[in-house]
Amino acid sequence: MIAPDIRAFQGIVLKPGDAGYDTARSVWNAMFDRRPALILRCLTPDDIVAAVNLARESGLEVAVRAGGHSLSGLSSTDGGVLIDLSLMRAVDVDAEARVASVQPGATWRDFDAATGAHGLATTGGLIPSTGVAGLTLGGGIGWLMRRYGLACDNLVAAELVTAGGEPIRASETDDPDLLWGLRGGGGNFGIVTSFQMQLHPVSTVLGGLMLFPLERGRELLQAYRDWAAALPDEFTTLAAILTGPPAPFVPRTLHGRPVVAILGGWCGELEAGERHLDPIRAMRPAADVFGPMPYPALQGMLEEGPPPHLRSYTKAGYLGALPDGLIDALIDRAGRLPSPDTQIHLHQMGGAVARVGEDETAFHFRRAAYTYNVIGTWADPVDDARTIDWVRGVAAAAAPFAVAGTYMNFLGTGEEARVPDAYGVETYRRLAGLKARFDPDNVFHRNANIRPAVRNTSEPRTR
């Protein structure tokens, strides 16, 4: 191993045993407890350049951490170099141009606070602590997507550092092919040092949820299927199966019991949004907390859910519809939720998401009606096998109803072989060509990895 010169790096350097090391190495999913040999906590874009050079010269495996929410624990490494961006969280808003410049460690809480002060927003996640970087680069489902597209659709430019330590820019005029790849292709092509995000006028929205007992789940999901299909783009909804929380708005009879929830966000004229809720309200939910709220409050609606640093295992895919057979399978398995924090989500797609051409961005499968996500979440390692088996069982029951593709941001532990499924053959081929151009040695492989296209050799890359 080459002994690298660390003097060019002006950020914070942590090694095992240093104060702050254990905090810096921790990630959202407690199933992963990795111990990097070196953590480089960047403070400036120049630090990122120096960190990339240092990591490459060290010969050690490289991992990159922004928000640290990687479901499969890829934002850390055992014995390698962790490039930590989480201290770089500034969000600068140009309200006149409706563009935000975002540092790579910013969370959606940071983003929404800065843009919300100007009555502006863009599509971004469902949990405020999620990082802007990972969610945007992988696609970016969120409450505004049916009106304004995915987070990646709102990425108008990016500055990044390649595996060779070279600062470059991607935009519609500066390397549009790379911008195409960053819109859904993940962190495969370099470390983004700045995201330029398109903003939209969003201030007060209509948001909230309704809860129904599981016994009414089949009836509700059938009604939801028809209701959601007729909604305008201003409404993005989510159907979920979860355990009734001990919240003041939830009847005590549903505390700790499986329930079905309809959640949503409407970004249009408020009275019209209320009218669109009438068909579900007519079913007399056990709880109904839909109402006007600031957009950042909608973004924080699920923040009271499972805390960070629990164990998590997921399986996901796309659906073309919600047929009765799938509804029956989900309701049946919902009666045996393995933990109070385990959930099943059905994210409504369509609208502006589907109006982007499938070849216009690296996020390819845009015609799905829903993205489903089976989320096992628990605290005690003794429950690993039981919870993982339950998640796999639900996913197996959903598989006959799934359509092509999978959402890259929902790929879970051990699903590296499914990465090509997130893109389709031609899109993956094009991404592999970009990877060969910007990271031919696959330095950035701790991600939903796209292997570089092999040129002038029959030998496959093994890293």
C-alpha positions, 0 to 999 in steps of 0.5 A: 500500500502506498503511504498517502500524503494527508497534508492536502486534506484540511477536514477532520481525520478520525481513526479507530479509538479517536473521540467521535470515531464511533459516532461518525461511522454509525449508519441508519441501519443497525444491521451494519456495524462497520469499522473503517480504517480511516474516516475523512470528514470533509468541510469543503469541495477541496477536501473532497478532492483531497479525500478522493486522492488520498483514498485512491492512493491508499489502495484501500476500499472507498465508501462515501457517506452523505445522509447514511441512509443506505438500506444495504449498509453501503455507506460505510466499509470495514477496514477501508476509507470512509469519505464522510460528507455529512458536515457539508450541509449548506443550502443556498436559495436563489428565489428569483431563479427558483434554484437551490444549490445544495451541499452533499451532506444536506438532509431534506430537513435542511433543504425544506427549511431553506427553500420553505422560507421562500415558499418554494420546494421540490420533490424530496423523500418522505423522511426529513433525515434522509440525505438529499444526495442519495435520494436524488441520485437514485431517483427520488420518490416524494409527496410532490412527484406526481405534479413536479416529477421525481427528485432526479427530474429536478436536478438541473446541474451538478458539480462532482469529483471523479475517481481521478480527483478531477472536479467536473460539472454536469448540466444540459450544456456541460456534459449532458450525458453525465447529467442524464446518468446522475438522474437515477444512476446513483453515486457511480460516477463520482462524488457530487459536491453541489446539487443544483435543484429546480424549485417550485412554488409550494407553500401551504398544502393539504396533507395527513392520513386516515386510518382504518382497522385491518378488518376493513383492509380489503374493502379499503384498498379496493376503494383506494385503487379506484379513487387513486386512479382518478386523482389529478397530478396535484395529489400524491398518495400512499397506502400503508399497512402498519401497527396503530401507534399510541398517538392521541389521534388514534383510537385506543382500540387500534393501538398496537393493532395492524391498521391500513392507512391512506396518506397523501399530499395535495399541492393545489387549491385547498378546497379542491383537495378537500373535495378529492378526499370525500370518497375516502372520508365517506368510508368513515375512517377510525382516524382522520388528520388530513388538513392544511399545513406548511409543506415542511410539516407534510415532509415531517409527517412520518418523522414520529415513525421508527427511530434511526439505528434500528435493524432493517431489511426490505424488498421492493418492486413495481406494480402495474395495478392493485389486483384483488389477488395482491390485496388479499395476499397483503391483508392476509400477511398483515395480520402477522406483522413481526414487529410494531415498526414493520410496514408495507408501503404502496407508493402511488406513481404516475402523473409527472413521473410517467410523462418523462420518457423512459430514455430521458433519464437513467431512472427508466421504469416510469410507467408503473402504477405503484412502487411497493416496499416491504419494510422489516424494522426491529430492534433485537438481533434475536428477531433477525431470522423471523423478520427477514423470513416474513419480509421475504414471504410478503415479497414472494406473494407480491412477485406474481403481480409485479411488473418489470424493474425495481426502484434502486433506492429500495434495493436491500441487503444482498440484492446487488445482482438486481441492480441491472433490473433497476434500469433495463438492458439498454439503459444499463449498457449506457450507464456502464459506458459512463462508468467506464469513462469516469470510474474505469477501475470501479473505485466507487463501488460501495453503492448500487454498483454499475460495473464499468463497461469492459473495453478491448478485453474479454476479461470481466472486471471483478471489483 
